[in-house]
Amino acid sequence: MKIVDVLISAGRTGFFFDDQRAIKKGAPHDGFVYIGEPVTEGFKTIRMAGESISVMLILEDGQIAFGDCAAVQYSGAGGRDPLFLAEEFIPVIEKYISPKLIGREITTFKEMAQEIDNMEIAGKRLHTAIRYGVTQAILDAVAKARKVTMAEVIRDEYNTGVEFKKIPIFTQSGDDRYINVDKMILKGADVLPHGLINNVKEKLGEKGELLKGYVAWLKDRILKLRTSQGYNPILHIDVYGTIGIAFNMDYEKMANYLGELEEIAKPFKLRIEGPVDVENREGQLEALKKLRNLLKQKGIRVEIVADEWCNTLEDIKLFVDEGAADMIQIKTPDLGGINNVAEAILYCKKHGIGAYCGGTCNETDRSAQVLTNIAIACNADQCLAKPGMGVDEGFMIVYNEMQRVLTLSKNRERINEAIINSNKVNTMGGVL
């Protein structure tokens, strides 16, 4: 099976690009936008509409495989590639990527994805968003050529040996951290609510009191609205380094505060993502490691989730090897080629660290579908409901794709038999 053409279109993502540095400096809201000057290079305003690029591979049998190039909400921060704008990067794909793919025989996902992921232009690797979207399209092309799901391709090529099952879905609330929690509970979200605690004064509290109140409300709300005692979601809250800010990086105070949150959250398990952010990789590694070890010494069972400065596959392996977290937020667009996402999940699992197949609200429906396949194939510990900041479209997209993949893979023999029988009938009809 060959790729006979490549088409490209500009698109929108499920959320927005936000200048994280400006927000952390205290930029206030004005309705849905932020007031003030941007800080990160490339931003014209603190909040900008998210952009994506669809890469469509035309196969010789008429099928079309596609993936979406997209970058995270907080582009240009935490050691990431710069802002991803369609107008700037479509010409790059047309000039350098399309000629490599047109006329290319489809071989294996691993071979083709690694080639794109390692590709350089003038000594520099392609933007992570380009590698992300093009390798999605390649995975889809391989799956279509083999007439199987993308999850089956990953399972077979990476020899994961897993039995496909539903992966816990993690939902994020955005700033509607109360109404969206009700939606999460009604839909039976496995992990919730993210919370978007990205400002000390407005959301965490100068002494952490606001987050304490929110966790207490969260627990009570679940107990009130759940329809079964068997529904016990994990509480996973992203605090964007605000705990470190509020407690002036005093590890003893931070650990004791997390212990207080743990007691408030009971009987539910609590995870805290990004408790500190020291704005460089080595410092972040040591800070998380020190805090995690202190929690263990104190018998506090709050799980620490690494996010910022743990961006690439190399970063993830380093954080895992150093024991810097209980779970790694594998922020999928930051890894470039999605082959790295599969490698990252499997590396975490091998070393007993939680593998969170994450990403960003600022993705597309297509990227969410593709990464759901990888989460299933590699048996991730949880999978992010995306795109969008909330629990409406993103949860639906990931949940429905997961159910489709599980149903198709479970009925593979039935599907193959139906195709064989159909071909027999067509052949007999042709003879007659």
Secondary structure, DSSP 8 states (H G I E B T S, - for coil): -BEEEEEEEEEEEEEEEE-HHHHHTT--EETTEE-S---STT-SSSEEEEEEEEEEEEETTS-EEEEEE---TTTTSTT------HHHHHHHIIIIIHHHHTT-B---HHHHHHHHHT-EETTEE--HHHHHHHHHHHHHHHHHHHTS-HHHHHHHHTT---------EE---TT-TTHHHHHHHHHT-SEEEE-----IIIII-TTSHHHHHHHHHHHHHHHHH-S-TT---EEEEE-TTHHHHHTTT-HHHHHHHHHHHHHHHTTS-EEEE-S---SSHHHHHHHHHHHHHHHHHTT---EEEE-TT--SHHHHHHHHHTT--SEEEE-GGGGSSHHHHHHHHHHHHHTT-EEEE---TTS-HHHHHHHHHHHHHHT-SEEE--SSSSSSHHHHHHHHHHHHHHHHHHTHHHHHHHHHHHHHHHHHHHH-
